[in-house]
């Protein structure tokens, strides 16, 4: 595993840390490839039930894409960089486990886009979020123009795009960018506690449920409900479903695989 993304296992929880603190964890091609490698490993690791993604240091989750890396890119190179970002963030969004973003500071530009690809976002009180690319004559290129309006609505997303303003943690909470805001010193423990709650449930059911939600968001309601019904039927054939139902009827805690 690359030193650019640290990978630590704590029982059934994986902690991923983007590790470029001197550059405020800015994303370049190598960081994206390291994240992609981590996602591939996590997808195959049945022992891991939940993932926490954060940034090294005390200032930034990820402060954005690496501007120095992007300087001088041709349009073709820029498109290729954007498509790489899409591929990696899609892998995070569609991972068969829940990914919690522990937003410990700045989540700007590509950093906000990285957080948007996660399933749950928890911010420290000092966290700031935004897409300031227009101040550089650019637009978000890692899915921000698509995931942000789906989360906060087109009006708020276009305001953030056009003004480039940074949103503080409480405003991010109120508009749905963050699920929770906690004191800085409690951030990681809060995320670990949540990950522990997730890990206690059926990883199989969570994977099917996440897949159903993600796919259904891109369908009309009738097709989405049909997809859900199929996924529900599949879960009934799993060992976790057999164990969960038996445990409920026998009035004991389930022991999921």
Helices and strands as residue ranges (DSSP letters): E 5-10, E 13-18, G 21-23, H 29-44, E 50-55, E 60-62, H 67-70, H 75-93, E 98-103, E 106-108, H 110-117, E 120-124, E 128-130, G 132-136, H 144-152, H 154-163, E 167-168, H 169-174, E 180-182, G 184-186, H 187-199, H 203-216, H 221-235, H 239-249
